[in-house]
Amino acid sequence: MTKDPFLTHRSLLFTVAYEMLGSATDAEDVLQESWLRWADIDHAQVNAPRAYLVRLVTRQALNHLRTLSRIREDYVGEWLPEPLLTSPDVAEDIDLVENVSIAMLTVLETLAPTERAVFVLREVFEMPYGEIAEAVEKSAATVRQIARRARDRVAARQPRVRVSRLEQQIVVERFLAAVRTGQVKELMEVLAPDVVLIVDGGGLPSAARAPIHGAELVAESLARPNRTVSAVWLNGAPAGRIETDGQVAAVSLIVENGRVSRIHAVANPQKLTRLGEPAQLAR
């Protein structure tokens, strides 16, 4: 008995939806909707199931994204993508890791829904312009223009310097060790002078609702006693799990010149449900 193509490509379809939405929960909803639509068609008439399913998921994700854009306007405080626990093996695919990073997903939030879909399908999954045009229901010429514009916007917002996996891991370990001690001085030694801390608390009273700028202020914010700190892999990169008085935060870092230049901390409990089992990502 041949395995259903939807199940064969499920990891890919989840990754497409997650890249477009920045939320594993919403990505699962999109996959459920797509599965129901897939079940209603004659599979024998589908010549290229993988491409068909990617188009199907893309259209469902676009519909979802337009609705979410309105909802996120009323979100309390800063909004960050939902982090995914991943195995270290995911880091072997450098291009995938770069594109599913919290930093990249945060940048993608600045794109319009169609721009985001085109960028993801072209830059991450390397789909031909013709297939993307079918997925977003635009002409191939229009899709090329959208792709160029999206690339320029993303490039302008990406970290200035890319670091190796080893350097990232070393700096993350230093950062977590400093958080564990709770000493401002030790924290400031690993933070860049212009570091920015962004916390997504979803309205939690103890979560900062605006970005915190500068090494001294960020260090003071992080320097608290009685914190449980552990290293984890989030979205394919070394990261941290920090628990304070029962409140958990998943922390992703951007490293530049041997120091932490940006901290993304997700403390909203509704976004921490995917930290129990590694996510299956694929291109």
Sequence and secondary structure as in RCSB ss.txt:
>XXXX:A:sequence
MTKDPFLTHRSLLFTVAYEMLGSATDAEDVLQESWLRWADIDHAQVNAPRAYLVRLVTRQALNHLRTLSRIREDY
VGEWLPEPLLTSPDVAEDIDLVENVSIAMLTVLETLAPTERAVFVLREVFEMPYGEIAEAVEKSAATVRQIARRA
RDRVAARQPRVRVSRLEQQIVVERFLAAVRTGQVKELMEVLAPDVVLIVDGGGLPSAARAPIHGAELVAESLARP
NRTVSAVWLNGAPAGRIETDGQVAAVSLIVENGRVSRIHAVANPQKLTRLGEPAQLAR
>XXXX:A:secstr
    HHHHTHHHHHHHHHHHHS HHHHHHHHHHHHHHHHTS GGG S HHHHHHHHHHHHHHHHHHHHHHHHTT 
SS       B  GGGGGSHHHHHHHSHHHHHHHTTS HHHHHHHIIIIIT   HHHHHHHHTS HHHHHHHHHHH
HHHHHHHS SS   HHHHHHHHHHHHHHHHHT HHHHHHHEEEEEEEEEE TT TTS SS EESHHHHHHHH  S
SEEEEEEEETTEEEEEEEETTEEEEEEEEEETTEEEEEEEE  GGG TTSSS      
